[in-house]
Amino acid sequence: MVFLIALIPFTVLAQQKTKKKKHTTKKSTTVVQPLQGVSSNHASVSTEAEEIGGNKVVTVTSAFKPSLKNAAKINFTAATAYPDTAKIPLKYQIPSQSLFFSYNPVSIKPVELAIDTALHWENDQYIKVGYGNFATSFLETGLAFGDGKKAIINLRGNYTNSKGNLPDQEFTKAGIEGLGVFNSTNHEITSRLYYNNSLQYRYPAATLIPVISKEDLQQQFNLVGFELGLQNKLPTDFGTTYHPQIKLNSFFDSRNGSELNFIAKAPINEALGKIFAFDLKLTADITSLHTAAVNTINNNLFYIDPSVQFKTPNFSLNVGIQPSWDNDNFSMLPNITAESKITDEHFILQAGWIGYFQKNSYQSLAAYNPYIMQPTALLNSKIMEQYAGFKGSLGKHLTYNARLSFLKINDQPLFVSDTGKVVASTAKSFLVLYEPQLQALQIHGEIGYTVQEKLSFIAAMTFTQYTNQSEYAKPWGLLPLQLTGTVRYSLTKNIQLKSDIFFWDGTQTRNASLQTQKLDPALDLNAGLEFKVIKRLNFWIQFNNIINDKYQRWDQYQVLGFNVLGGVVYSFR
């Protein structure tokens, strides 16, 4: 009884808990939701649902540990590849080895030559001797010294003489010169020392004056001088290049005539960016001539040549002026040239309006005509030229150049036979006359064809039509038409062939009765051959005036006929 009474409180408490459970019910489930790329191992989800006011609420809880899947590992084996036996065709484009020659020089900026250390400099020395008909003897030699880097010295010498069939028809030419090039880090010094001698006789005078000494007919000229120049190999920090030069020579004859000539040049070029440049040239040309007839003749020429250059890959323009002082006369000369490239440098148009002086001295006049008398006056020729033309190349081997010019010339020297009193010292000499003003139309053309060093051909033509002379009737002594051609061909490695051709129309001349007459045209064809006999010895033979045309370049001075000359060349290397 007592036991039953003790259980009553616990029974009441149990009934109250039962009533509460009627309102709340718990359920437990397990939900597995896999995730992509994440392992769902050890993931448990518990869900509890409660009924609240007749609505069911589900709460989802999850507890898991994410982890990445094991990635596949790439293993490399250190083994060589299997050899491929298939042949791959390879094509090489070898550039052409042809040599191209330019006939119109362009401005060149000197740069330092990177000498290949594998190339060993060798100094060559040779001597060439020969003999032929007309008692012609020939001698030529060349000697080279230096290391090829800091110093290069060349010595040259030549001698030739002939005696024709006519009385006193003799010629002798001899000369020797030394050339030196000395290099420093950024400068190059060039030097030249030379001596030349030419001897000929006024042989038509022997028929005019029966009793005359050979010494009175002698026309002998000597020239001795030196040249010195300095130039920088690379432009300065300001883009400046310079090349000053000085020249001094003495020219004298066998009749107590002597001439001293001094020339100083100072060209400077300043780069103004990539396409612009400024050029400045200063020149002083001083001449003093002493003769028995005229005590002293001074002929001085000074000029300044500033210009601005504009240059792009397809177009170049030079615009400048040239203030000049010809003795006591001042002239302002133009200096305008232009070039335009068409079709990738294969065709270039050129045009210009330029003015310049041709210095006339006893030396230059005697070089043109060796039978002149001592000049009694020296006048410089002023030339105004307007030209247009084109140049370029066809293919890999052919080059060409053509120009049409209109010239206006003041004080052009002309050459006429002396018609004064016949004396031994001046018989059959030529006087120098100066035409105050004349005009000329000139056509000049050049063409060249080269194939490496095996074949080269060069031909040139100059046609000049003189008009509007103000004082004299004709352009005495000036050639109206000249044609020249040169061929060099290597038949084999040891056999060399060469040929030259010269043609010119006859000049106008004035005879003893002061009448103008025209000389016959002239054609001179030469050919030569040289081949190796042994290692250091070559044999050569030369044929001159093959067609035996005894033409006259100067009135009454007949040239030699067919001439053959042969000899050997020995090399000391």
C-alpha positions as CSV (number, residue, x, y, z in Angstrom):
1,M,0.0,0.0,0.0
2,V,2.7,2.3,1.0
3,F,4.5,1.3,-2.2
4,L,1.5,2.3,-4.4
5,I,1.2,5.6,-2.6
6,A,4.9,6.4,-3.4
7,L,4.4,5.8,-7.2
8,I,1.6,8.3,-7.5
9,P,3.8,11.4,-8.1
10,F,5.9,9.7,-10.8
11,T,2.6,8.6,-12.6
12,V,1.4,12.2,-12.7
13,L,4.7,13.5,-14.1
14,A,4.7,10.8,-16.8
15,Q,1.2,11.8,-18.0
16,Q,2.3,15.4,-18.4
17,K,5.2,14.4,-20.6
18,T,3.0,12.3,-22.7
19,K,0.8,15.2,-23.5
20,K,3.7,17.3,-24.7
21,K,4.9,14.5,-27.1
22,K,1.6,14.6,-28.8
23,H,2.4,18.1,-30.1
24,T,6.1,17.4,-31.1
25,T,7.4,14.4,-33.1
26,K,11.1,13.9,-34.0
27,K,12.3,11.9,-37.0
28,S,15.8,11.1,-37.9
29,T,17.1,10.1,-41.5
30,T,20.3,10.0,-43.3
31,V,20.7,12.0,-46.6
32,V,23.7,11.7,-48.8
33,Q,24.2,14.5,-51.5
34,P,27.4,14.0,-53.5
35,L,29.2,17.1,-54.9
36,Q,31.1,17.3,-58.2
37,G,34.8,16.8,-57.6
38,V,34.3,16.4,-53.8
39,S,34.3,13.1,-52.0
40,S,31.2,12.4,-49.9
41,N,32.8,9.9,-47.5
42,H,32.1,10.3,-43.9
43,A,29.3,12.8,-44.7
44,S,26.2,12.5,-42.5
45,V,22.9,14.5,-42.8
46,S,20.3,14.7,-40.0
47,T,16.8,15.9,-40.7
48,E,14.4,17.1,-38.0
49,A,10.7,17.8,-38.7
50,E,8.5,19.6,-36.4
51,E,4.8,20.1,-36.5
52,I,4.0,23.6,-35.6
53,G,0.4,24.7,-35.9
54,G,-0.2,22.0,-38.5
55,N,2.8,23.0,-40.7
56,K,5.8,20.8,-41.2
57,V,9.3,22.3,-41.1
58,V,12.2,20.3,-42.3
59,T,15.7,21.3,-41.2
60,V,18.7,19.7,-43.0
61,T,22.1,19.7,-41.5
62,S,25.3,18.2,-43.0
63,A,28.7,17.6,-41.8
64,F,31.4,16.4,-44.2
65,K,35.1,16.9,-45.0
66,P,35.8,18.0,-48.7
67,S,38.8,16.6,-50.5
68,L,40.2,16.7,-54.1
69,K,40.3,13.6,-56.3
70,N,43.7,12.1,-56.9
71,A,45.1,13.5,-60.2
72,A,46.8,11.4,-62.8
73,K,50.6,11.9,-62.9
74,I,52.5,12.2,-66.2
75,N,55.8,10.3,-66.2
76,F,58.6,11.2,-68.6
77,T,61.1,8.6,-69.8
78,A,64.6,9.9,-70.6
79,A,64.9,8.3,-74.0
80,T,66.2,9.7,-77.3
81,A,63.7,10.0,-80.2
82,Y,63.8,7.5,-83.0
83,P,65.8,8.8,-86.0
84,D,63.8,10.1,-89.0
85,T,65.1,8.8,-92.3
86,A,63.0,11.1,-94.4
87,K,65.0,13.7,-96.4
88,I,63.8,17.3,-96.3
89,P,64.5,19.3,-99.5
90,L,66.3,22.6,-98.8
91,K,66.5,25.4,-101.3
92,Y,69.1,28.2,-101.0
93,Q,68.7,31.6,-102.7
94,I,72.3,32.6,-103.6
95,P,72.6,36.3,-104.4
96,S,74.2,37.3,-107.7
97,Q,77.9,37.9,-107.7
98,S,77.9,40.4,-110.5
99,L,79.9,43.6,-110.2
100,F,78.2,46.9,-111.1
101,F,80.1,50.1,-111.9
102,S,78.7,53.6,-111.4
103,Y,79.7,56.1,-114.0
104,N,78.4,59.2,-112.2
105,P,80.1,59.5,-108.8
106,V,77.8,60.2,-105.8
107,S,78.7,61.6,-102.4
108,I,80.4,59.0,-100.3
109,K,80.8,59.2,-96.5
110,P,84.0,57.5,-95.4
111,V,83.6,54.9,-92.8
112,E,86.1,52.7,-91.0
113,L,86.8,49.4,-92.7
114,A,86.5,46.4,-90.4
115,I,89.4,44.4,-91.6
116,D,89.0,40.6,-91.5
117,T,91.6,39.2,-89.1
118,A,91.6,36.0,-91.1
119,L,92.8,37.9,-94.2
120,H,96.6,38.1,-94.4
121,W,97.9,41.3,-96.1
122,E,100.5,40.6,-98.8
123,N,102.6,43.1,-100.5
124,D,103.0,42.6,-104.3
125,Q,105.8,43.8,-106.5
126,Y,105.9,43.4,-110.2
127,I,107.8,44.6,-113.3
128,K,106.4,44.7,-116.9
129,V,108.7,45.2,-119.9
130,G,108.1,45.1,-123.6
131,Y,109.4,46.1,-127.0
132,G,107.8,46.6,-130.5
133,N,108.0,48.2,-133.9
134,F,108.7,51.9,-134.3
135,A,111.5,51.3,-131.8
136,T,108.9,51.3,-129.1
137,S,110.2,50.3,-125.6
138,F,107.9,49.9,-122.6
139,L,108.6,49.6,-118.8
140,E,106.2,49.6,-115.9
141,T,106.7,48.6,-112.3
142,G,104.6,48.6,-109.1
143,L,105.8,48.1,-105.5
144,A,103.6,47.7,-102.4
145,F,104.7,48.1,-98.7
146,G,103.0,48.3,-95.4
147,D,100.9,46.1,-93.1
148,G,97.6,46.9,-94.7
149,K,96.1,48.3,-91.5
150,K,98.1,51.3,-90.2
151,A,100.1,52.0,-93.3
152,I,99.9,51.3,-97.1
153,I,102.6,52.6,-99.5
154,N,102.5,52.1,-103.2
155,L,105.3,53.1,-105.6
156,R,104.7,53.2,-109.4
157,G,106.8,53.9,-112.4
158,N,106.4,53.9,-116.1
159,Y,108.4,54.7,-119.3
160,T,107.6,54.4,-123.0
161,N,109.0,55.9,-126.1
162,S,108.5,55.5,-129.9
163,K,110.1,56.8,-133.1
164,G,108.0,57.1,-136.2
165,N,108.9,57.0,-139.9
166,L,108.6,60.8,-140.3
167,P,111.6,63.1,-139.5
168,D,111.6,64.0,-135.7
169,Q,108.4,62.0,-135.1
170,E,109.4,60.9,-131.6
171,F,107.5,60.6,-128.3
172,T,108.7,59.9,-124.8
173,K,106.7,59.7,-121.6
174,A,108.0,58.8,-118.1
175,G,106.7,59.2,-114.6
176,I,107.0,58.0,-111.0
177,E,104.7,58.4,-108.1
178,G,104.4,57.3,-104.5
179,L,101.0,56.9,-102.8
180,G,100.6,56.6,-99.0
181,V,97.6,55.9,-96.7
182,F,98.1,56.1,-93.0
183,N,95.4,55.2,-90.5
184,S,94.8,56.0,-86.9
185,T,91.8,55.3,-84.7
186,N,89.4,57.7,-86.4
187,H,91.5,59.5,-89.1
188,E,93.0,58.7,-92.4
189,I,95.9,60.6,-94.0
190,T,96.4,60.3,-97.7
191,S,99.5,61.5,-99.5
192,R,100.9,61.5,-103.0
193,L,104.3,62.6,-104.4
194,Y,104.8,62.5,-108.2
195,Y,107.0,63.5,-111.2
196,N,106.0,63.3,-114.8
197,N,107.9,64.1,-118.0
198,S,106.7,64.2,-121.6
199,L,108.8,64.9,-124.7
200,Q,107.7,65.4,-128.3
201,Y,108.9,67.4,-131.3
202,R,107.1,69.7,-133.7
203,Y,108.0,67.4,-136.6
204,P,106.0,69.1,-139.4
205,A,108.3,72.1,-139.0
206,A,111.3,70.1,-140.3
207,T,109.8,70.2,-143.8
208,L,109.1,73.9,-143.5
209,I,112.6,74.9,-142.3
210,P,115.2,72.7,-143.9
211,V,118.0,73.7,-141.5
212,I,116.7,73.6,-138.0
213,S,118.1,72.0,-134.9
214,K,116.3,69.3,-133.1
215,E,116.5,71.2,-129.9
216,D,114.5,74.1,-131.4
217,L,111.7,71.7,-132.2
218,Q,111.6,70.2,-128.8
219,Q,108.4,70.3,-126.7
220,Q,109.3,69.1,-123.3
221,F,107.2,69.4,-120.1
222,N,107.9,68.4,-116.5
223,L,105.6,68.3,-113.6
224,V,106.6,67.7,-110.0
225,G,104.2,68.0,-107.0
226,F,102.7,66.6,-103.9
227,E,99.2,66.2,-102.3
228,L,98.1,65.8,-98.7
229,G,94.7,65.0,-97.3
230,L,93.0,64.3,-94.0
231,Q,89.6,62.8,-93.3
232,N,87.7,61.4,-90.4
233,K,86.4,57.8,-90.8
234,L,83.3,58.2,-88.6
235,P,81.2,61.3,-88.1
236,T,81.8,63.3,-84.9
237,D,79.2,63.4,-82.1
238,F,77.5,66.2,-84.0
239,G,77.4,64.3,-87.3
240,T,80.2,66.2,-88.9
241,T,82.6,64.8,-91.6
242,Y,85.5,66.7,-93.0
243,H,88.2,66.2,-95.7
244,P,90.7,69.0,-96.1
245,Q,93.3,68.8,-98.9
246,I,96.2,70.7,-100.2
247,K,98.0,70.4,-103.5
248,L,101.2,72.0,-104.7
249,N,102.9,71.4,-108.0
250,S,105.4,73.0,-110.3
251,F,105.1,72.8,-114.1
252,F,108.0,73.9,-116.4
253,D,109.0,73.5,-120.0
254,S,112.3,73.5,-122.0
255,R,112.0,77.2,-123.0
256,N,112.3,78.8,-119.6
257,G,108.6,78.8,-118.8
258,S,107.5,77.8,-115.3
259,E,104.2,77.7,-113.5
260,L,103.5,77.3,-109.8
261,N,100.0,76.1,-108.8
262,F,98.6,75.8,-105.2
263,I,95.1,74.4,-104.4
264,A,93.5,74.2,-100.9
265,K,90.1,72.5,-100.4
266,A,88.1,72.3,-97.1
267,P,84.8,70.3,-97.6
268,I,82.6,69.9,-94.5
269,N,79.4,67.9,-94.2
270,E,77.0,68.3,-91.3
271,A,74.1,65.8,-90.8
272,L,70.8,67.5,-89.8
273,G,68.7,64.5,-88.8
274,K,68.2,61.5,-91.0
275,I,67.1,63.2,-94.2
276,F,68.7,66.6,-94.1
277,A,72.4,67.6,-94.4
278,F,74.4,70.7,-94.9
279,D,77.5,70.9,-97.2
280,L,80.1,73.6,-97.2
281,K,83.1,73.6,-99.6
282,L,85.9,76.2,-99.5
283,T,88.3,76.2,-102.4
284,A,91.3,78.4,-103.2
285,D,93.2,77.8,-106.5
286,I,96.2,80.1,-107.0
287,T,98.4,80.0,-110.2
288,S,101.5,82.0,-111.1
289,L,103.1,81.7,-114.6
290,H,106.5,83.1,-115.6
291,T,107.5,83.2,-119.3
292,A,110.1,85.1,-121.4
293,A,107.4,87.0,-123.3
294,V,105.3,87.9,-120.3
295,N,107.1,88.3,-117.0
296,T,104.3,87.1,-114.7
297,I,100.7,86.0,-115.2
298,N,98.6,85.5,-112.0
299,N,95.4,83.4,-112.3
300,N,93.5,83.0,-109.0
301,L,90.1,81.4,-108.4
302,F,88.3,81.4,-105.1
303,Y,84.8,80.1,-104.4
304,I,82.5,79.0,-101.6
305,D,79.9,76.3,-102.2
306,P,77.2,76.0,-99.4
307,S,74.3,73.7,-100.1
308,V,71.4,71.9,-98.3
309,Q,70.8,68.3,-99.1
310,F,67.4,66.5,-98.7
311,K,67.5,62.8,-99.2
312,T,64.9,60.0,-98.9
313,P,65.0,56.5,-100.3
314,N,63.2,57.6,-103.4
315,F,64.1,61.2,-103.8
316,S,67.2,63.5,-103.3
317,L,67.5,67.2,-103.7
318,N,70.6,69.5,-103.4
319,V,70.0,73.2,-103.3
320,G,72.9,75.7,-103.0
321,I,74.7,78.6,-104.4
322,Q,78.4,79.2,-105.3
323,P,79.8,82.7,-104.8
324,S,83.0,82.8,-106.9
325,W,85.8,85.2,-107.4
326,D,87.6,84.7,-110.7
327,N,90.5,87.1,-110.3
328,D,88.7,90.5,-110.0
329,N,85.3,89.2,-111.3
330,F,82.6,88.1,-109.0
331,S,79.9,85.6,-110.0
332,M,77.0,83.9,-108.2
333,L,76.5,80.4,-109.6
334,P,73.6,78.0,-109.0
335,N,74.0,74.5,-107.7
336,I,70.6,72.7,-107.9
337,T,70.3,69.0,-108.6
338,A,67.6,66.5,-108.1
339,E,67.1,62.7,-108.6
340,S,64.0,60.6,-108.3
341,K,63.9,56.9,-108.2
342,I,61.3,55.0,-110.2
343,T,60.5,51.2,-110.0
344,D,62.8,50.4,-107.1
345,E,66.0,52.1,-108.3
346,H,65.9,50.4,-111.7
347,F,65.1,53.8,-113.3
348,I,66.2,57.2,-111.9
349,L,65.3,60.6,-113.3
350,Q,67.8,63.4,-112.9
351,A,67.9,67.1,-113.6
352,G,69.9,70.1,-112.5
353,W,71.0,73.7,-113.0
354,I,74.6,74.1,-112.1
355,G,77.4,76.6,-112.6
356,Y,81.1,75.9,-112.3
357,F,84.6,77.1,-113.4
358,Q,87.1,75.2,-115.5
359,K,90.6,76.3,-114.4
360,N,92.8,77.0,-117.4
361,S,96.5,76.9,-116.7
362,Y,99.7,76.2,-118.8
363,Q,99.7,72.7,-117.4
364,S,96.0,71.9,-118.3
365,L,96.3,73.5,-121.8
366,A,99.6,71.5,-122.6
367,A,97.9,68.3,-121.4
368,Y,95.1,68.9,-123.9
369,N,97.4,70.0,-126.8
370,P,101.1,69.3,-126.3
371,Y,102.1,71.5,-129.3
372,I,101.0,74.9,-128.0
373,M,103.1,77.9,-127.6
374,Q,103.7,79.5,-124.2
375,P,100.4,81.2,-123.4
376,T,100.4,85.0,-123.1
377,A,97.1,85.1,-121.1
378,L,95.2,82.7,-118.8
379,L,91.4,83.0,-118.5
380,N,89.2,80.6,-116.7
381,S,86.1,79.2,-118.4
382,K,82.8,79.8,-116.7
383,I,80.2,77.2,-117.6
384,M,76.4,77.3,-116.9
385,E,74.7,74.0,-117.5
386,Q,71.1,73.0,-117.5
387,Y,70.5,69.2,-117.9
388,A,68.0,66.4,-117.7
389,G,68.4,62.7,-118.1
390,F,68.0,59.3,-116.6
391,K,70.1,56.4,-115.4
392,G,69.5,52.9,-113.9
393,S,69.9,49.2,-114.7
394,L,68.2,46.4,-116.6
395,G,68.5,43.1,-115.0
396,K,71.5,42.2,-112.9
397,H,74.3,43.0,-115.5
398,L,73.3,46.0,-117.6
399,T,73.6,49.7,-116.5
400,Y,73.0,52.8,-118.4
401,N,73.2,56.6,-118.1
402,A,71.9,59.3,-120.5
403,R,71.9,63.1,-120.2
404,L,70.9,66.1,-122.4
405,S,72.6,69.4,-121.5
406,F,72.4,73.0,-122.6
407,L,75.7,74.8,-122.0
408,K,76.6,78.4,-121.9
409,I,80.4,78.9,-121.8
410,N,82.4,82.1,-121.3
411,D,86.2,82.2,-122.3
412,Q,86.4,78.8,-123.9
413,P,90.0,78.1,-125.1
414,L,90.4,77.4,-128.8
415,F,93.5,76.1,-130.6
416,V,94.7,77.3,-134.0
417,S,97.9,77.0,-136.0
418,D,100.3,79.9,-135.7
419,T,100.2,81.8,-138.9
420,G,102.6,84.6,-137.9
421,K,106.3,84.9,-138.7
422,V,107.9,81.5,-139.2
423,V,110.7,81.0,-136.7
424,A,112.3,77.9,-135.5
425,S,111.0,78.3,-131.9
426,T,107.3,78.6,-132.9
427,A,107.0,76.9,-136.2
428,K,104.0,74.6,-136.4
429,S,102.9,75.6,-132.9
430,F,99.3,76.3,-131.8
431,L,98.0,79.5,-130.4
432,V,95.4,79.6,-127.6
433,L,92.5,81.9,-128.3
434,Y,89.6,82.5,-125.9
435,E,86.1,82.6,-127.2
436,P,84.2,85.2,-125.1
437,Q,80.8,83.4,-125.3
438,L,79.4,80.4,-127.0
439,Q,76.5,78.0,-126.5
440,A,76.4,74.3,-127.0
441,L,73.9,71.4,-127.0
442,Q,75.4,68.2,-125.6
443,I,74.2,64.6,-125.5
444,H,76.1,62.2,-123.4
445,G,75.3,58.5,-123.0
446,E,77.0,55.5,-121.2
447,I,76.2,51.8,-121.1
448,G,77.9,49.0,-119.3
449,Y,77.6,45.2,-119.1
450,T,79.4,43.1,-116.4
451,V,79.4,39.5,-115.5
452,Q,81.2,39.1,-112.2
453,E,84.9,39.5,-112.9
454,K,84.8,37.5,-116.1
455,L,83.4,40.0,-118.5
456,S,83.1,43.8,-118.5
457,F,82.0,46.1,-121.3
458,I,81.8,49.9,-121.1
459,A,80.8,52.2,-124.0
460,A,80.4,56.0,-123.9
461,M,79.3,58.6,-126.5
462,T,79.5,62.5,-126.3
463,F,78.0,64.7,-129.0
464,T,78.4,68.4,-128.8
465,Q,76.9,70.9,-131.1
466,Y,78.5,74.4,-130.7
467,T,76.4,77.4,-131.7
468,N,76.2,81.2,-131.3
469,Q,79.9,82.0,-131.1
470,S,80.3,85.8,-130.5
471,E,83.8,86.3,-132.0
472,Y,85.4,83.4,-133.8
473,A,83.9,81.5,-136.7
474,K,84.3,77.9,-135.5
475,P,85.2,76.0,-132.3
476,W,88.7,75.3,-133.5
477,G,90.3,72.2,-131.8
478,L,87.2,71.0,-130.0
479,L,85.9,67.5,-130.8
480,P,82.2,67.5,-131.9
481,L,81.7,63.7,-131.5
482,Q,83.5,61.1,-129.4
483,L,82.9,57.4,-129.1
484,T,84.8,55.1,-126.8
485,G,84.5,51.4,-125.9
486,T,86.4,49.0,-123.7
487,V,86.1,45.2,-123.3
488,R,87.8,43.0,-120.7
489,Y,87.2,39.2,-120.9
490,S,88.7,36.3,-118.9
491,L,88.8,33.4,-121.2
492,T,90.2,31.2,-118.5
493,K,91.8,31.8,-115.2
494,N,95.2,32.3,-116.8
495,I,94.2,34.0,-120.1
496,Q,92.9,37.6,-120.2
497,L,91.7,39.4,-123.3
498,K,91.1,43.1,-123.8
499,S,90.1,45.5,-126.5
500,D,89.6,49.3,-126.9
501,I,88.1,51.4,-129.6
502,F,88.1,55.1,-130.1
503,F,86.3,57.1,-132.7
504,W,85.9,60.9,-133.1
505,D,84.7,63.2,-135.8
506,G,87.3,65.6,-137.2
507,T,87.8,68.9,-135.6
508,Q,87.6,72.4,-137.2
509,T,91.0,74.0,-137.8
510,R,92.3,77.1,-139.4
511,N,95.0,76.9,-142.2
512,A,97.7,79.3,-143.1
513,S,95.3,81.4,-145.3
514,L,93.0,81.8,-142.3
515,Q,90.4,79.6,-143.9
516,T,88.5,77.0,-141.7
517,Q,88.7,73.4,-142.7
518,K,87.6,70.2,-141.1
519,L,89.9,67.2,-140.4
520,D,89.0,63.7,-141.4
521,P,87.3,61.4,-138.8
522,A,89.5,59.0,-136.9
523,L,89.1,55.4,-135.8
524,D,91.6,53.6,-133.6
525,L,91.1,49.9,-132.6
526,N,93.4,48.2,-130.1
527,A,93.5,44.6,-128.8
528,G,95.6,42.8,-126.3
529,L,96.3,39.4,-124.7
530,E,98.0,38.3,-121.5
531,F,98.4,34.7,-120.3
532,K,100.4,32.9,-117.6
533,V,103.5,31.0,-118.6
534,I,104.7,29.8,-115.2
535,K,103.8,30.7,-111.6
536,R,105.3,34.2,-111.5
537,L,105.8,34.9,-115.2
538,N,103.1,36.2,-117.6
539,F,103.4,36.9,-121.3
540,W,101.6,39.8,-122.9
541,I,101.1,41.3,-126.4
542,Q,99.4,44.5,-127.5
543,F,98.2,45.6,-131.0
544,N,97.5,49.3,-131.5
545,N,95.8,51.0,-134.4
546,I,95.0,47.7,-136.0
547,I,93.3,49.2,-139.0
548,N,96.4,51.4,-139.7
549,D,94.5,54.7,-139.8
550,K,97.1,57.5,-139.8
551,Y,94.7,60.1,-138.7
552,Q,95.5,63.6,-137.3
553,R,94.2,64.7,-134.0
554,W,95.9,68.0,-134.5
555,D,96.4,69.6,-137.9
556,Q,99.6,68.2,-139.7
557,Y,100.5,65.9,-136.8
558,Q,100.0,62.4,-138.1
559,V,99.9,59.6,-135.6
560,L,101.8,56.3,-135.8
561,G,100.3,53.5,-137.9
562,F,99.9,49.9,-136.9
563,N,101.9,49.1,-133.8
564,V,102.6,45.8,-132.1
565,L,104.2,45.5,-128.7
566,G,105.0,42.4,-126.6
567,G,106.8,41.4,-123.4
568,V,106.6,39.7,-120.0
569,V,105.3,40.5,-116.5
570,Y,107.3,39.1,-113.6
571,S,105.8,39.1,-110.1
572,F,108.1,39.0,-107.0
573,R,105.5,37.7,-104.6
